[in-house]
Amino acid sequence: MTNTLLEMRHIKKHFPGVQALKDVSFELLAGEVHALLGENGAGKSTLIKLLGGFYAAGGGVIYINGKETAIHSVEDAQQNGISIIHQELALVPNMTVAENIFLGREIMQSGVISYTKMNEAAREKLESFGLAIESEALVNTLTIAQQQMVEIIKALSFNAKILVMDEPTSSLSERDVAFLFETIRKLKQNNVGIVYISHRMSELYQITDRITVMRDGEYIGTKETAKTNNDELIGMMVGRTLTNYYTRTYNIANETVLEVKNLSDGRLIKNISFDVKKGEILGFAGLVGSGRSEIMKCIFGIDRFTEGSIFVEGKEARINSPDDAMRFGLALVPESRKTEALFPAQSVRFNITLEALAEFIKGIVVNSAKEETISMQYVNNMRIKTPSLEQLINNLSGGNQQKAIIGRALATLPKVLILDEPTRGVDVAAKAEIYAVMNALVKEGLAIIMISSELPEVINMSDRVIVMHEGRVSAALSRDGITQETIMRYATGSMA
């Protein structure tokens, strides 16, 4: 790691009413994985979008291989060997792997696209990474991990030497993460420099060489990964020591609120039974594809189940739709806020009160004062940072968006709150706030079901844990039996 690939010096960016970047500098070396760390809203995404040609800088200089470079467009970035893999993958689902890799740069022969040559070239690239993926397979038939590898290959096909990965493991299983990290190590050996953005701090120590921290649009500092720790990094991110990161007060929970008996969906879910009690957090763990989210969609009436029964407070609940589920006192915060929960072009007020319309709409009469009261209640309770209730929710940071979606679920006054990946893509400060809210809710008697791929989250926040493997319950663990090793053994089927 001797050659400097990228230098961004004294970068500034101003949006109407917001100074998004204030004199930020960043450096990336050849063969280095350099993490960019900070809370949502710290300016990481803005800096990366400037590098990728999505925004124009308002000041500062960018050097590529020591040469001052102007980047005004995505094409400029690509021509300078810069490629960005966004958290929401940018593949075309109904096109093949080869077509996606060469999209916009199709291999031509005699004036027409040569699918034969494109498939041959794609196969070579796939094989070089040890991927058992057919070049002619449609992207929508691949797993998320496979799609991500196609994105990496596509990026490298532009001869990228600077690769930005934005939350690359947010939807991956432990096994897929291990494969991704091995791929990153191979890229390092080829002197590719990688900017790595992640809120999963445990990953940083496995894969990164240096970590740069941003806060409120400013550069805070850079640390060698081997010479720092969580406490130091969190202090740099939030400007203070963050205590009680995982907040739990364990309660004696005896009163069953929700009971699921022998639930099957005829596809993945097979004979699932569990209960959740008033005042407890029931964690669900398992590898991606184990059926965790599918169970919750059946319970909430999004998907149909073919066998089994659901009981709420001892009475059978016939749930055929989300409306039915909410009438029985269930609320769901789905796995993907962007695709399943947010109305990005609507206000914070609209997004919070959407499922509680009956509270302030009677016939054709809208009680605007009550709507505003409900909105402000959950903005305050969830500590959502927004200039007003009318702010477009798409303009909030990811952590504040997530808190608004949780507030929407709580506005229905549920008996059971289902949280599917409640802190995915959320910074450490927002995570701590969400954990504190969850703890306060169970102290008040709410029952919470939490699905999470982050084992530290499952272990530290759950009273009991249900472990899933291939659509079945492989273990039900009490608090004193919850360890990372035990969960992973059951999740992989080695102790099922």
ChimeraX attribute file (.defattr): number of C-alpha atoms within 10 A of each C-alpha:
attribute: neighborCount
match mode: 1-to-1
recipient: residues
	/A:1	13
	/A:2	8
	/A:3	14
	/A:4	17
	/A:5	23
	/A:6	23
	/A:7	19
	/A:8	19
	/A:9	16
	/A:10	17
	/A:11	21
	/A:12	23
	/A:13	22
	/A:14	13
	/A:15	9
	/A:16	6
	/A:17	6
	/A:18	9
	/A:19	14
	/A:20	20
	/A:21	27
	/A:22	19
	/A:23	15
	/A:24	20
	/A:25	22
	/A:26	19
	/A:27	16
	/A:28	23
	/A:29	21
	/A:30	21
	/A:31	25
	/A:32	27
	/A:33	25
	/A:34	27
	/A:35	27
	/A:36	25
	/A:37	27
	/A:38	28
	/A:39	23
	/A:40	22
	/A:41	20
	/A:42	23
	/A:43	25
	/A:44	24
	/A:45	16
	/A:46	19
	/A:47	23
	/A:48	19
	/A:49	17
	/A:50	22
	/A:51	26
	/A:52	23
	/A:53	19
	/A:54	16
	/A:55	17
	/A:56	16
	/A:57	22
	/A:58	14
	/A:59	16
	/A:60	15
	/A:61	17
	/A:62	24
	/A:63	16
	/A:64	18
	/A:65	15
	/A:66	12
	/A:67	11
	/A:68	13
	/A:69	14
	/A:70	17
	/A:71	22
	/A:72	16
	/A:73	17
	/A:74	19
	/A:75	15
	/A:76	16
	/A:77	22
	/A:78	20
	/A:79	14
	/A:80	20
	/A:81	19
	/A:82	26
	/A:83	28
	/A:84	23
	/A:85	18
	/A:86	16
	/A:87	17
	/A:88	12
	/A:89	14
	/A:90	12
	/A:91	20
	/A:92	14
	/A:93	14
	/A:94	13
	/A:95	15
	/A:96	19
	/A:97	30
	/A:98	28
	/A:99	24
	/A:100	24
	/A:101	26
	/A:102	18
	/A:103	14
	/A:104	8
	/A:105	12
	/A:106	17
	/A:107	18
	/A:108	12
	/A:109	10
	/A:110	6
	/A:111	7
	/A:112	9
	/A:113	13
	/A:114	13
	/A:115	16
	/A:116	12
	/A:117	15
	/A:118	21
	/A:119	21
	/A:120	14
	/A:121	16
	/A:122	26
	/A:123	19
	/A:124	13
	/A:125	20
	/A:126	20
	/A:127	12
	/A:128	10
	/A:129	13
	/A:130	10
	/A:131	13
	/A:132	10
	/A:133	17
	/A:134	16
	/A:135	23
	/A:136	18
	/A:137	15
	/A:138	17
	/A:139	22
	/A:140	15
	/A:141	12
	/A:142	16
	/A:143	13
	/A:144	18
	/A:145	20
	/A:146	18
	/A:147	20
	/A:148	24
	/A:149	19
	/A:150	26
	/A:151	22
	/A:152	22
	/A:153	20
	/A:154	23
	/A:155	23
	/A:156	20
	/A:157	15
	/A:158	17
	/A:159	16
	/A:160	22
	/A:161	24
	/A:162	27
	/A:163	21
	/A:164	27
	/A:165	19
	/A:166	23
	/A:167	18
	/A:168	20
	/A:169	23
	/A:170	17
	/A:171	19
	/A:172	20
	/A:173	18
	/A:174	17
	/A:175	12
	/A:176	17
	/A:177	17
	/A:178	13
	/A:179	14
	/A:180	20
	/A:181	15
	/A:182	14
	/A:183	15
	/A:184	21
	/A:185	18
	/A:186	14
	/A:187	19
	/A:188	18
	/A:189	12
	/A:190	12
	/A:191	18
	/A:192	25
	/A:193	28
	/A:194	26
	/A:195	23
	/A:196	21
	/A:197	25
	/A:198	22
	/A:199	23
	/A:200	17
	/A:201	17
	/A:202	12
	/A:203	13
	/A:204	23
	/A:205	17
	/A:206	11
	/A:207	18
	/A:208	20
	/A:209	18
	/A:210	22
	/A:211	24
	/A:212	22
	/A:213	23
	/A:214	25
	/A:215	21
	/A:216	19
	/A:217	22
	/A:218	21
	/A:219	22
	/A:220	16
	/A:221	15
	/A:222	20
	/A:223	17
	/A:224	14
	/A:225	19
	/A:226	13
	/A:227	8
	/A:228	14
	/A:229	14
	/A:230	12
	/A:231	13
	/A:232	12
	/A:233	22
	/A:234	21
	/A:235	12
	/A:236	20
	/A:237	25
	/A:238	19
	/A:239	11
	/A:240	11
	/A:241	13
	/A:242	14
	/A:243	9
	/A:244	10
	/A:245	15
	/A:246	17
	/A:247	18
	/A:248	20
	/A:249	12
	/A:250	16
	/A:251	15
	/A:252	11
	/A:253	16
	/A:254	11
	/A:255	15
	/A:256	17
	/A:257	20
	/A:258	23
	/A:259	19
	/A:260	19
	/A:261	15
	/A:262	14
	/A:263	22
	/A:264	22
	/A:265	19
	/A:266	12
	/A:267	10
	/A:268	14
	/A:269	24
	/A:270	19
	/A:271	16
	/A:272	19
	/A:273	17
	/A:274	15
	/A:275	16
	/A:276	23
	/A:277	23
	/A:278	23
	/A:279	27
	/A:280	29
	/A:281	29
	/A:282	26
	/A:283	27
	/A:284	25
	/A:285	28
	/A:286	30
	/A:287	22
	/A:288	22
	/A:289	16
	/A:290	21
	/A:291	22
	/A:292	26
	/A:293	19
	/A:294	20
	/A:295	22
	/A:296	19
	/A:297	18
	/A:298	22
	/A:299	26
	/A:300	23
	/A:301	18
	/A:302	16
	/A:303	16
	/A:304	18
	/A:305	21
	/A:306	13
	/A:307	15
	/A:308	15
	/A:309	19
	/A:310	21
	/A:311	17
	/A:312	20
	/A:313	16
	/A:314	12
	/A:315	12
	/A:316	14
	/A:317	18
	/A:318	15
	/A:319	21
	/A:320	16
	/A:321	16
	/A:322	19
	/A:323	16
	/A:324	15
	/A:325	20
	/A:326	22
	/A:327	13
	/A:328	21
	/A:329	18
	/A:330	25
	/A:331	27
	/A:332	25
	/A:333	22
	/A:334	21
	/A:335	19
	/A:336	16
	/A:337	19
	/A:338	15
	/A:339	11
	/A:340	10
	/A:341	17
	/A:342	19
	/A:343	17
	/A:344	16
	/A:345	13
	/A:346	14
	/A:347	17
	/A:348	30
	/A:349	24
	/A:350	21
	/A:351	23
	/A:352	28
	/A:353	25
	/A:354	16
	/A:355	17
	/A:356	18
	/A:357	15
	/A:358	12
	/A:359	15
	/A:360	18
	/A:361	14
	/A:362	10
	/A:363	7
	/A:364	6
	/A:365	8
	/A:366	14
	/A:367	13
	/A:368	11
	/A:369	10
	/A:370	13
	/A:371	21
	/A:372	15
	/A:373	13
	/A:374	20
	/A:375	23
	/A:376	18
	/A:377	14
	/A:378	22
	/A:379	23
	/A:380	11
	/A:381	12
	/A:382	21
	/A:383	17
	/A:384	22
	/A:385	15
	/A:386	17
	/A:387	8
	/A:388	12
	/A:389	17
	/A:390	12
	/A:391	16
	/A:392	18
	/A:393	24
	/A:394	17
	/A:395	15
	/A:396	20
	/A:397	18
	/A:398	22
	/A:399	25
	/A:400	24
	/A:401	26
	/A:402	28
	/A:403	27
	/A:404	27
	/A:405	25
	/A:406	24
	/A:407	25
	/A:408	28
	/A:409	24
	/A:410	23
	/A:411	21
	/A:412	20
	/A:413	15
	/A:414	20
	/A:415	22
	/A:416	25
	/A:417	24
	/A:418	25
	/A:419	23
	/A:420	23
	/A:421	22
	/A:422	25
	/A:423	24
	/A:424	22
	/A:425	21
	/A:426	23
	/A:427	25
	/A:428	22
	/A:429	18
	/A:430	21
	/A:431	22
	/A:432	19
	/A:433	19
	/A:434	24
	/A:435	22
	/A:436	18
	/A:437	19
	/A:438	23
	/A:439	23
	/A:440	16
	/A:441	18
	/A:442	22
	/A:443	18
	/A:444	11
	/A:445	17
	/A:446	21
	/A:447	28
	/A:448	27
	/A:449	23
	/A:450	24
	/A:451	25
	/A:452	23
	/A:453	21
	/A:454	17
	/A:455	20
	/A:456	13
	/A:457	19
	/A:458	24
	/A:459	21
	/A:460	17
	/A:461	24
	/A:462	23
	/A:463	23
	/A:464	22
	/A:465	25
	/A:466	24
	/A:467	27
	/A:468	28
	/A:469	23
	/A:470	19
	/A:471	21
	/A:472	20
	/A:473	25
	/A:474	21
	/A:475	20
	/A:476	19
	/A:477	19
	/A:478	13
	/A:479	15
	/A:480	9
	/A:481	13
	/A:482	19
	/A:483	15
	/A:484	12
	/A:485	10
	/A:486	15
	/A:487	25
	/A:488	18
	/A:489	17
	/A:490	22
	/A:491	24
	/A:492	18
	/A:493	15
	/A:494	11
	/A:495	12
	/A:496	14
